[in-house]
Amino acid sequence: MEPVRRVLLLGEGNFSFAASLCGSAGTHVVATCYESEEEASGRGRAAESIRRLREKGAEVVFSVDCAKLKDYFLPEKREFDRIYFNFPHCGRKAGVVKNRELLARFFHSSAEVLSEEGEVHVALCNGQGGTPADQPRREWHNSWQIVAVAAGAGFILSNVHPFKADTIQGYKCTGYRSQDKSFCVEGALNHIFTRSTPLRFFKPMSYEIELESQKVSFQVPQVLVDKINRGFLEPNSNHPVRTVKEKLTAELSQAFPLQNIDSSLSLLHQVHLNGVCPSNIFWIILSSEEIPGTEEKSKGLTNAVSFSRVDFCRDTDENGWVNVQEGCHVSKQYYLRPSLLTYAQAIVQRGSVLPRTLYILSGPVFRKCLIAPYTMPVFHEMFLVCAVNRGAENSCIQILVNSIKTSIQSLCQTVSGFKPNISLQETMGFETTELNDFAAFESQLGKIRSFICMDIDTSGFREKGHCAGVIRTAQYELVSSELVVVFASLNLDLLAMLICGISDWRMLWTSDARFLRQFPRGELRLFKSFSLYPPSYVHDVSFWVPDGEQFDEVAFHTIARWVSGETVVSIQLIDTFQQSETGRKSLCYRLVFQSCDKALSWQEVAEMQLHFRKEINHHLRVTLR
């Protein structure tokens, strides 16, 4: 037997809406109004509706203040599965500010009596809510800003649809406090809110791995604490990133013998990456007692990593920042792997590859980067390695690309009915400015032969130029002068986003269970956001850059990431100024805060902004204005 669903209705005028719900199987209705029983019963058809409600076993409660709900119900009766508040209003000519305050008190009160999986339904007249669903839409300052107000109490807007009064049997809308002049319900909208998972700011975390046959631990950079060891690619995972990998692997197995190499790939590197900008790397320092072979290495700097810029040669503090003196040599410096290329090259150099066999490596890789919807500081890379006879590399590449293309197009057609254009584009045809961050970083790792690009269709508009993979070729004379090795790298996270219509990379890492519920048993589907029209907040910050130093914009963005818990969605340079007398340079940036999956209030954002100012002053040594 299914449990009874408890429904609370607030601000009932003539109780006709409550009467229409009462009698539904498995539903217990608690109908309330602000007036006393005597006041309410004397208006319209209220007395008849109240009688019907009581006859059908509903509770009717009078003189209920929507801002103090827990005061009217015993603790064991506070768990409502659904709360309705139709056309709330402060009365008479109360302005938008007063009505926002009413909504704020209501949402905070509802949070105290709503079940964990419950819903709050709020019907508003057309234009009042201030969301894009309102047609026409009011200016933001002239609306009730319902989504931002609800966020202050931990709610997100999960659905919105027309309030169809004419389809509700027996319902007759009344005006403020049951007055005869009713609210205009034409174009009215019902806003459905659910609880958000709370914003989480993680404590510093140590992570243990095996390095050179020895267990070591290191402090995870703060921006990655919630992204280490999430297990998206594990066998029991239903995550779409894993599904994309499995579908690609199945298609590739039709063209090549396969070998998977995933188990022993260390998260840490120590070898130097020529050509890679140090500011794009997450540096890690192990304590002396944890460095494998410390005594043997102490006499020399064979494994040293050297830098010439102060910004990247520092001892790490609790947030993963590195501090040493300019021109220093750091013999104990490691970094989180930014690519699986090094492991692929090691496999080839050991001479352990079989010709025409496709070797597959996969796992998370880590790169500091600027903030953008499709730019991610961590993603899952699928790396393919195949050695072929000299002269056969073009054929191998074509077979690889055709298999990838067939798999992705099949997935897209199944998920959305759209067949994307997937093409192999030569590097000569690309300008540096056209590369997304994934492709730009890959270019730093070494020469690229071709880019794997994917065009998608969003709301009738085709987006071009999403580089989701790269192809390289290399010869290893010491291994075999007759073989050419083909390397292909794919960004699985970006592919999952493009296939499933996920517009923000952060959603892949959400802790909200509603995300994975949309992909049962790993089935790929078109993603439907459970947080609609999230509010955004704009803050500016201006400062003087330290004299004689180049400003590190990637570090600036990285600080914004961890201070805000990845709620900064955009950073734009909006003004620069240089004093003619001293040469001092000032920068002004605009930050936009917005969460894709959690409630985010202006109060929380204000605290983040203050914290951000302190951290950039401390880490980047800027002078705030």
Salt bridges, closest charged atoms under 4 A:
GLU35 OE2 - ARG43 NH1 3.60
GLU37 OE2 - ARG54 NH1 3.20
GLU55 OE2 - ARG51 NH1 2.87
GLU59 OE2 - HIS28 NE2 2.84
GLU112 OE2 - LYS70 NZ 3.70
GLU119 OE1 - ARG82 NH2 3.29
GLU119 OE1 - HIS121 NE2 2.83
GLU139 OE1 - HIS141 NE2 3.39
GLU212 OE2 - LYS297 NZ 3.84
ASP226 OD1 - LYS227 NZ 3.11
ASP262 OD2 - LYS245 NZ 3.23
ASP311 OD2 - ARG309 NH2 2.96
ASP311 OD1 - ARG314 NH2 2.93
ASP317 OD2 - HIS619 ND1 3.61
GLU442 OE2 - ARG367 NH2 2.48
GLU442 OE1 - ARG472 NH2 3.18
GLU463 OE1 - HIS466 NE2 2.90
ASP493 OD1 - HIS380 ND1 3.08
ASP504 OD2 - ARG506 NH2 2.74
ASP512 OD2 - ARG514 NH2 2.83
GLU523 OE1 - ARG521 NH2 3.89
GLU523 OE2 - ARG525 NE 3.39
ASP540 OD1 - ARG590 NE 2.74
GLU549 OE2 - ARG621 NH2 3.03
GLU566 OE2 - LYS227 NZ 3.68
GLU566 OE1 - ARG561 NH1 3.07
ASP597 OD2 - LYS598 NZ 3.03
GLU615 OE2 - HIS611 NE2 2.98
GLU615 OE1 - HIS619 NE2 3.07
